[in-house]
Amino acid sequence: MTELDRRSFLGRGLATTGGVLASGIAIETLTAHASWAGAGRPAGDPGETGYGPLRRVPARNTGEEFLALPAGFSYVVLGKSGTPMTDGVATPIALDGMAAFAGTRRHTVRLIRNHEVRTTPGSPVGRVHVEGSRRYDELGVGGTTTLEVDLRSGEVLRDFVSLNGTIVNCAGGRMLHERGWLTCEETTAGPAQGWQRKHGYVFEVPLSGPGPARPRPLSR
């Protein structure tokens, strides 16, 4: 972190697998912030540009040090792989694409995140899996999890598996009218590679919960 300059940090836009989110900055505006830094937008000191030097900062809710940030920036830890979620399932590995939506309560946001798990069919290592739930592929190891977060404190009010039975969930996008998240499998693997079903589809992840959604591949 000591060798990462502020322009590189802003350009990367918080691409972290530890579930770390910087507070006080909307994710959608990070590109604009990076442009300002690249153009040398003045900081508080007329002799400086950008946001000033980086410094190691502990997370507001855990005290752990994961990021080095300019003065005035802070962050909270929303989850770490292996730690139990409120549904009793261990937080899966390989956090990837995600989106934030308005929460069900005031001052909350709902975050739906992909898990780009690339382990072998049926592997228990870090998989997205709820026993007895509806899964697209019984051997699938990927999927999504959903978090309800209090914006004032950064506290995770609840988190749970919202889709399982898929694999290599990488990219995605918002559904029309903010109805939920579209998660995309970044693979065309299938029975020839040991899976029960063909993969490479987009799946809808609704905002409802807690619990896994019915996995319906969008094939048309």
Backbone torsions as a table, in degrees:
resi	resn	phi	psi	omega
1	MET	NA	-27.9	-177.3
2	THR	-68.6	-20.4	-179.4
3	GLU	-98.9	1.7	-178.2
4	LEU	-91.3	116.0	180.0
5	ASP	-81.0	164.9	-173.3
6	ARG	-65.2	-32.5	179.7
7	ARG	-67.1	-40.3	177.6
8	SER	-64.9	-40.4	179.8
9	PHE	-60.5	-48.6	-178.3
10	LEU	-67.3	-34.9	179.7
11	GLY	-66.9	-32.8	179.6
12	ARG	-76.3	-20.9	171.9
13	GLY	60.9	44.5	174.3
14	LEU	63.1	41.4	178.3
15	ALA	-81.3	78.0	-176.8
16	THR	-121.1	144.0	179.9
17	THR	-94.5	4.8	-177.9
18	GLY	-92.4	2.6	-179.2
19	GLY	75.2	34.9	-178.1
20	VAL	-98.5	133.2	-179.3
21	LEU	-128.6	127.6	176.6
22	ALA	-77.9	130.3	-179.2
23	SER	-88.8	156.6	176.5
24	GLY	84.5	-2.3	178.3
25	ILE	-129.3	122.7	175.5
26	ALA	-70.5	134.2	-178.0
27	ILE	-58.0	-34.9	-177.4
28	GLU	-65.1	-18.1	-176.7
29	THR	-99.3	2.5	-176.3
30	LEU	-64.4	-33.8	177.9
31	THR	-61.8	-41.9	178.5
32	ALA	-64.4	-41.9	178.2
33	HIS	-61.0	-40.2	179.1
34	ALA	-63.8	-38.4	178.5
35	SER	-65.0	-41.3	177.6
36	TRP	-61.0	-44.7	-179.7
37	ALA	-63.5	-40.7	-179.8
38	GLY	-65.0	-30.4	179.9
39	ALA	-86.4	-0.9	178.5
40	GLY	75.7	39.5	178.3
41	ARG	-59.6	131.0	-175.5
42	PRO	-61.1	142.4	172.8
43	ALA	-94.0	-166.1	-178.2
44	GLY	-62.8	-36.4	179.1
45	ASP	-89.6	123.1	-179.2
46	PRO	-57.3	-21.4	-179.6
47	GLY	-84.1	-3.9	-178.1
48	GLU	-113.5	163.5	172.3
49	THR	-126.0	165.2	179.6
50	GLY	70.3	-136.5	-173.8
51	TYR	-113.2	6.4	-179.9
52	GLY	93.7	176.9	-176.2
53	PRO	-68.3	154.7	177.4
54	LEU	-83.8	150.6	177.0
55	ARG	-144.0	149.2	179.9
56	ARG	-69.6	131.8	-175.1
57	VAL	-129.3	128.4	175.7
58	PRO	-76.1	148.4	176.2
59	ALA	-62.5	140.7	-176.1
60	ARG	-64.2	-29.9	-174.8
61	ASN	-101.2	-17.5	-178.5
62	THR	-121.7	-18.8	-178.1
63	GLY	80.1	-1.3	179.0
64	GLU	-78.9	148.7	179.6
65	GLU	-101.8	113.3	177.6
66	PHE	-119.1	-28.1	-173.2
67	LEU	-127.8	153.9	168.4
68	ALA	-111.6	125.2	-172.5
69	LEU	-130.5	160.4	173.3
70	PRO	-70.0	163.7	178.3
71	ALA	-58.9	139.3	178.8
72	GLY	93.2	-10.1	178.4
73	PHE	-97.8	148.2	176.6
74	SER	-146.5	170.6	180.0
75	TYR	-154.5	163.2	175.3
76	VAL	-127.6	156.6	176.4
77	VAL	-95.8	122.1	-178.2
78	LEU	-94.2	-17.2	178.8
79	GLY	170.5	154.7	177.6
80	LYS	-132.5	140.5	-179.5
81	SER	-53.7	133.5	178.8
82	GLY	97.8	-20.6	179.7
83	THR	-81.4	143.7	-177.1
84	PRO	-69.6	139.9	173.7
85	MET	-91.3	176.5	-176.7
86	THR	-69.5	-16.7	175.5
87	ASP	-86.9	3.2	177.9
88	GLY	88.6	-5.6	-179.5
89	VAL	-89.1	140.9	177.4
90	ALA	-68.4	137.0	178.7
91	THR	-56.7	122.2	-177.0
92	PRO	-67.9	170.7	179.3
93	ILE	-87.8	178.5	168.6
94	ALA	58.5	53.7	176.2
95	LEU	-63.6	139.0	-175.4
96	ASP	-142.5	-136.5	-175.4
97	GLY	-53.7	147.8	-177.0
98	MET	-159.1	168.3	176.1
99	ALA	-149.9	153.1	-179.7
100	ALA	-110.3	141.6	-179.6
101	PHE	-132.2	163.0	176.7
102	ALA	-60.9	137.9	-179.1
103	GLY	-80.3	174.8	-179.8
104	THR	-81.8	-13.9	178.8
105	ARG	-123.5	162.5	178.6
106	ARG	-60.8	144.3	176.8
107	HIS	63.1	26.6	177.3
108	THR	-124.5	158.7	176.1
109	VAL	-134.1	145.2	177.0
110	ARG	-105.8	122.4	-178.4
111	LEU	-109.9	122.0	175.8
112	ILE	-108.7	125.6	-173.9
113	ARG	-128.0	143.6	176.2
114	ASN	-79.8	158.2	170.7
115	HIS	-129.6	106.5	-175.8
116	GLU	-84.5	61.0	-176.5
117	VAL	-75.1	129.7	-176.1
118	ARG	-121.5	26.1	178.9
119	THR	-77.1	177.9	-176.1
120	THR	-74.3	159.6	-178.9
121	PRO	-52.1	126.4	178.1
122	GLY	77.1	0.7	-178.6
123	SER	-61.7	135.7	179.5
124	PRO	-83.4	-4.6	-174.0
125	VAL	-71.9	107.1	173.5
126	GLY	63.0	19.2	-173.6
127	ARG	-76.1	164.6	172.7
128	VAL	-95.4	110.1	-170.4
129	HIS	-156.1	124.9	173.1
130	VAL	-119.9	114.1	-177.2
131	GLU	-58.1	131.3	177.2
132	GLY	81.9	-1.4	-179.6
133	SER	-86.6	169.1	177.3
134	ARG	-78.0	124.3	-178.5
135	ARG	-127.4	144.0	178.7
136	TYR	-64.0	-45.8	-179.5
137	ASP	-130.8	122.5	-177.2
138	GLU	-61.5	-20.2	178.5
139	LEU	-98.3	-0.5	-178.1
140	GLY	-64.1	142.2	-175.6
141	VAL	-116.2	-7.7	-177.5
142	GLY	-103.6	-169.5	179.0
143	GLY	147.9	-152.0	-179.4
144	THR	-136.8	157.2	170.8
145	THR	-126.8	154.3	-178.3
146	THR	-123.9	137.7	179.3
147	LEU	-124.3	139.8	170.8
148	GLU	-106.8	117.6	-171.1
149	VAL	-120.6	134.7	174.0
150	ASP	-79.9	116.8	-176.0
151	LEU	-68.6	-23.9	-178.0
152	ARG	-76.6	-42.1	-176.1
153	SER	-105.4	-18.5	-174.1
154	GLY	81.0	5.5	-179.0
155	GLU	-72.1	135.9	173.7
156	VAL	-83.7	112.7	-177.0
157	LEU	-76.7	-35.8	173.8
158	ARG	-162.7	151.7	176.6
159	ASP	-148.9	143.9	-171.6
160	PHE	-160.4	160.0	173.7
161	VAL	-70.7	127.4	-178.8
162	SER	-113.1	-6.8	173.3
163	LEU	-163.5	133.8	175.0
164	ASN	-144.2	165.7	-177.5
165	GLY	96.9	3.6	175.7
166	THR	-103.0	-176.2	177.6
167	ILE	-143.3	153.3	173.1
168	VAL	49.5	51.0	178.4
169	ASN	-74.6	108.4	-172.2
170	CYS	-113.3	-81.4	-176.4
171	ALA	-83.1	-178.2	178.1
172	GLY	175.7	-170.7	179.6
173	GLY	-172.0	166.2	179.2
174	ARG	-75.9	143.8	172.6
175	MET	-79.7	156.7	177.3
176	LEU	-57.6	145.3	177.4
177	HIS	61.3	25.7	175.1
178	GLU	57.6	35.7	-177.0
179	ARG	-79.7	-14.4	-178.8
180	GLY	156.8	-160.4	-171.9
181	TRP	-117.0	140.8	172.2
182	LEU	-103.2	117.9	-179.1
183	THR	-106.3	137.8	-171.9
184	CYS	-117.6	132.8	175.5
185	GLU	-83.0	120.4	-178.8
186	GLU	-91.7	63.4	-179.0
187	THR	-169.6	159.5	171.6
188	THR	-122.0	23.0	-179.1
189	ALA	-66.8	160.6	-179.3
190	GLY	-161.8	-150.9	-178.9
191	PRO	-55.6	-32.6	179.7
192	ALA	-63.5	-23.7	179.6
193	GLN	-102.5	10.5	175.5
194	GLY	101.6	-4.0	179.2
195	TRP	-83.7	158.7	179.6
196	GLN	-77.0	-29.9	-176.3
197	ARG	-132.5	164.3	177.0
198	LYS	-73.3	141.3	-179.7
199	HIS	-120.1	175.5	-177.5
200	GLY	114.1	26.5	-174.6
201	TYR	-110.8	168.9	171.9
202	VAL	-103.2	138.0	-179.6
203	PHE	-124.3	144.6	175.3
204	GLU	-85.2	135.7	174.4
205	VAL	-121.7	101.2	-178.4
206	PRO	-69.9	166.2	179.7
207	LEU	-77.8	-12.7	-178.4
208	SER	-68.9	164.8	-179.1
209	GLY	167.9	-168.5	-2.3
210	PRO	-84.0	140.1	178.2
211	GLY	141.5	159.3	-177.6
212	PRO	-67.8	137.9	177.1
213	ALA	-77.4	160.6	175.4
214	ARG	-69.4	122.0	-175.1
215	PRO	-78.6	111.0	179.6
216	ARG	-121.8	106.8	178.9
217	PRO	-69.1	136.3	176.9
218	LEU	-87.2	101.0	-174.1
219	SER	-102.7	-1.1	179.1
220	ARG	-132.4	NA	NA
